[in-house]
């Protein structure tokens, strides 16, 4: 019985090149999908962090401002509860009866209030041990983009990071109706603000998250948009807080 000859045939150079090309295209496609998914995840994560940071910052500021001018003894006059206080610890001088002033550098706000209960704590978590009015300073540190709080003369601590900008404007009562008729950036030394408007610009912690340079309005009442110099995400927010212990 004769056997038929058996021949072997390998891949040609052209077939091998086509196979390598298909593999390369497949790898590039999978890599691109991975990069796009990672970029989307980071963008959504940074967007959520930016919005959460903005909400927390405004909430913290609001809670502090609501304490402005609180008196433990309602029968005391403002002048008794809040006597004259010289400028110190980054705050401007307080006239007798005043309980809210811009910081010395204009990047924050200083308030005075008395404790409500003996176990009350300040913005740093320290117990307010005195029945006298305490001073709390809230301001943005431009060098580090941090919102910091200081109370009772203690060293400031960071409340929120990545605060790109912040602005405080003060609602002034000009006709004794306890409503703000005008908002000013720098109130006069004898002015009595009844509300504070806070404009906050929060940014993402990572650069390169946004697709291109974002445009935003800061403050929100601005009619001209600002274009960012980087590719971070930005969130502009604003709130107005009535100083209920003064406007009553």
C-alpha positions as CSV (number, residue, x, y, z in Angstrom):
1,X,0.0,0.0,0.0
2,X,1.5,3.3,-1.1
3,X,1.3,6.4,1.1
4,X,0.3,9.7,-0.4
5,X,3.0,12.4,0.2
6,X,2.2,14.8,3.2
7,X,3.2,18.4,2.8
8,X,3.2,21.1,5.5
9,X,2.5,24.8,4.8
10,X,3.3,27.7,7.2
11,X,2.0,31.3,7.4
12,X,3.1,33.6,4.8
13,X,4.7,36.9,5.6
14,X,1.6,38.8,4.5
15,X,-0.7,36.6,6.7
16,X,1.6,37.2,9.7
17,X,1.6,40.9,9.1
18,X,-2.2,41.0,8.8
19,X,-2.5,39.0,12.1
20,X,-0.1,41.4,13.9
21,X,-2.0,44.4,12.5
22,X,-5.3,43.0,13.8
23,X,-3.8,42.3,17.2
24,X,-2.4,45.8,17.4
25,X,-5.7,47.4,16.5
26,X,-7.5,45.2,19.1
27,X,-5.0,46.2,21.8
28,X,-5.3,49.9,20.8
29,X,-9.1,49.7,21.0
30,X,-9.1,48.0,24.4
31,X,-6.5,50.5,25.7
32,X,-8.6,53.5,24.4
33,X,-11.7,52.1,26.0
34,X,-9.8,51.7,29.3
35,X,-8.4,55.3,29.1
36,X,-11.8,56.8,28.3
37,X,-13.5,54.9,31.1
38,X,-10.8,55.9,33.6
39,X,-11.1,59.5,32.5
40,X,-14.9,59.4,32.8
41,X,-14.6,57.9,36.3
42,X,-12.1,60.5,37.4
43,X,-14.1,63.3,36.0
44,X,-17.3,62.1,37.7
45,X,-15.4,61.5,41.0
46,X,-13.8,65.0,40.9
47,X,-17.1,66.6,40.0
48,X,-18.8,64.9,43.0
49,X,-16.0,65.9,45.2
50,X,-16.1,69.5,44.0
51,X,-19.9,69.8,44.6
52,X,-19.6,68.1,48.0
53,X,-16.8,70.5,49.0
54,X,-18.8,73.5,47.9
55,X,-21.9,72.4,49.8
56,X,-20.0,71.6,52.9
57,X,-18.1,75.0,52.8
58,X,-21.4,76.9,52.4
59,X,-23.1,74.9,55.1
60,X,-20.2,75.5,57.5
61,X,-20.1,79.2,56.8
62,X,-23.9,79.5,57.1
63,X,-23.9,77.7,60.5
64,X,-21.3,80.1,61.8
65,X,-22.9,83.2,60.5
66,X,-26.2,82.2,62.1
67,X,-24.5,82.5,65.5
68,X,-23.5,86.1,64.8
69,X,-24.6,88.5,67.6
70,X,-26.2,85.8,69.8
71,X,-26.6,86.9,73.4
72,X,-26.9,84.5,76.3
73,X,-29.0,87.1,78.2
74,X,-31.6,88.5,75.8
75,X,-32.1,91.5,78.1
76,X,-28.6,92.7,77.7
77,X,-28.0,95.4,75.2
78,X,-25.7,94.8,72.3
79,X,-23.2,97.3,73.7
80,X,-23.1,95.3,77.0
81,X,-22.8,91.9,75.3
82,X,-20.3,93.0,72.7
83,X,-18.1,95.8,74.1
84,X,-15.4,97.5,72.0
85,X,-12.7,95.2,70.9
86,X,-9.3,96.2,69.4
87,X,-8.1,94.7,66.2
88,X,-6.3,91.4,66.8
89,X,-5.7,87.9,65.3
90,X,-6.5,89.0,61.7
91,X,-9.7,90.8,62.6
92,X,-10.5,94.5,62.4
93,X,-11.6,96.4,65.5
94,X,-15.2,95.9,66.7
95,X,-17.1,99.0,67.8
96,X,-19.3,98.5,70.9
97,X,-22.4,96.5,69.8
98,X,-20.8,95.3,66.5
99,X,-20.6,91.5,66.0
100,X,-19.6,91.1,62.3
101,X,-16.6,92.7,60.5
102,X,-14.4,91.8,57.4
103,X,-11.0,90.3,58.2
104,X,-8.0,92.6,58.0
105,X,-7.0,91.2,54.6
106,X,-10.5,91.3,53.2
107,X,-10.5,87.5,52.4
108,X,-12.9,86.5,55.1
109,X,-15.2,87.5,57.9
110,X,-14.9,87.8,61.7
111,X,-17.9,87.4,63.9
112,X,-18.7,87.7,67.7
113,X,-21.3,85.7,69.6
114,X,-21.9,84.3,73.1
115,X,-22.3,80.6,73.9
116,X,-25.8,79.2,74.1
117,X,-25.0,76.4,76.6
118,X,-21.9,75.6,78.7
119,X,-21.0,72.5,76.5
120,X,-21.1,74.4,73.2
121,X,-18.0,74.1,71.1
122,X,-16.4,76.5,68.6
123,X,-15.5,75.8,64.9
124,X,-12.4,74.0,66.0
125,X,-14.2,71.7,68.4
126,X,-13.0,73.4,71.5
127,X,-15.4,74.0,74.4
128,X,-16.4,77.7,74.8
129,X,-15.3,78.1,78.5
130,X,-16.2,81.7,78.8
131,X,-19.6,83.4,79.1
132,X,-18.2,86.5,77.3
133,X,-18.4,86.9,73.6
134,X,-15.8,85.0,71.5
135,X,-14.4,86.0,68.2
136,X,-14.4,83.6,65.2
137,X,-12.4,84.2,62.1
138,X,-13.3,82.5,58.8
139,X,-11.1,83.2,55.8
140,X,-9.5,81.7,52.7
141,X,-5.8,81.3,52.6
142,X,-4.8,82.3,49.1
143,X,-1.4,80.5,49.1
144,X,-3.0,77.1,49.8
145,X,-6.5,77.6,48.6
146,X,-7.9,76.5,51.9
147,X,-10.9,77.8,53.9
148,X,-9.7,78.0,57.5
149,X,-11.3,78.8,60.8
150,X,-9.9,80.2,64.0
151,X,-11.7,80.8,67.3
152,X,-10.8,82.1,70.8
153,X,-7.4,83.1,69.6
154,X,-6.3,79.5,68.7
155,X,-4.4,78.6,65.6
156,X,-6.5,78.3,62.4
157,X,-7.4,74.9,61.1
158,X,-8.6,73.9,57.6
159,X,-12.3,73.3,57.0
160,X,-12.3,72.8,53.3
161,X,-9.5,72.5,50.7
162,X,-9.4,73.6,47.0
163,X,-11.3,76.8,47.5
164,X,-10.2,78.8,44.5
165,X,-11.9,82.0,45.5
166,X,-14.4,83.4,48.0
167,X,-16.1,86.8,48.4
168,X,-18.2,88.2,51.3
169,X,-20.5,91.1,50.7
170,X,-22.5,92.7,53.5
171,X,-26.1,93.7,53.5
172,X,-26.5,97.1,55.1
173,X,-29.7,98.4,56.7
174,X,-30.0,102.1,55.8
175,X,-33.5,102.9,57.1
176,X,-33.8,100.9,60.3
177,X,-36.3,98.4,58.8
178,X,-33.9,95.5,59.6
179,X,-33.6,94.6,55.9
180,X,-30.6,95.0,53.6
181,X,-31.0,97.9,51.2
182,X,-27.5,97.6,49.7
183,X,-24.7,95.1,49.6
184,X,-21.1,96.3,49.9
185,X,-17.7,94.7,50.0
186,X,-16.2,96.9,52.6
187,X,-18.8,98.2,55.1
188,X,-18.1,101.5,57.0
189,X,-16.6,101.2,60.4
190,X,-20.0,102.2,62.0
191,X,-22.1,100.1,59.6
192,X,-24.5,97.5,60.9
193,X,-24.8,94.6,58.5
194,X,-28.0,92.5,58.7
195,X,-27.0,89.9,56.2
196,X,-23.9,88.4,54.5
197,X,-23.8,87.2,50.9
198,X,-21.2,84.5,50.4
199,X,-19.8,83.6,46.9
200,X,-17.7,80.5,46.7
201,X,-15.6,79.1,43.9
202,X,-14.6,75.5,44.5
203,X,-12.2,73.6,42.2
204,X,-11.3,70.0,41.7
205,X,-8.2,68.7,43.4
206,X,-6.8,67.1,40.2
207,X,-5.7,69.1,37.1
208,X,-6.5,67.6,33.7
209,X,-9.9,66.5,34.7
210,X,-11.9,68.9,32.5
211,X,-11.8,68.7,28.7
212,X,-10.2,72.0,28.0
213,X,-10.3,75.2,30.1
214,X,-13.6,75.8,31.8
215,X,-15.5,79.1,31.8
216,X,-17.4,80.1,34.9
217,X,-19.1,83.1,36.5
218,X,-17.7,84.3,39.8
219,X,-19.6,85.6,41.6
220,X,-22.7,84.2,40.1
221,X,-24.1,87.7,39.7
222,X,-21.2,88.6,37.4
223,X,-22.1,89.3,33.8
224,X,-18.6,88.4,32.5
225,X,-17.3,84.8,32.3
226,X,-13.9,83.9,33.5
227,X,-11.8,81.3,31.7
228,X,-9.7,79.0,33.9
229,X,-5.9,78.9,33.3
230,X,-5.9,75.2,34.0
231,X,-8.0,72.1,33.2
232,X,-9.6,71.6,36.6
233,X,-13.3,71.5,37.2
234,X,-14.9,74.6,38.8
235,X,-18.1,75.0,40.7
236,X,-19.4,78.5,41.5
237,X,-22.0,78.8,44.3
238,X,-23.7,81.6,46.3
239,X,-25.9,82.0,49.3
240,X,-27.2,84.9,51.4
241,X,-27.4,84.5,55.2
242,X,-29.6,86.7,57.3
243,X,-28.0,87.5,60.6
244,X,-31.1,86.6,62.6
245,X,-29.8,87.8,65.9
246,X,-29.3,91.2,64.5
247,X,-32.2,91.5,62.0
248,X,-34.9,90.9,64.6
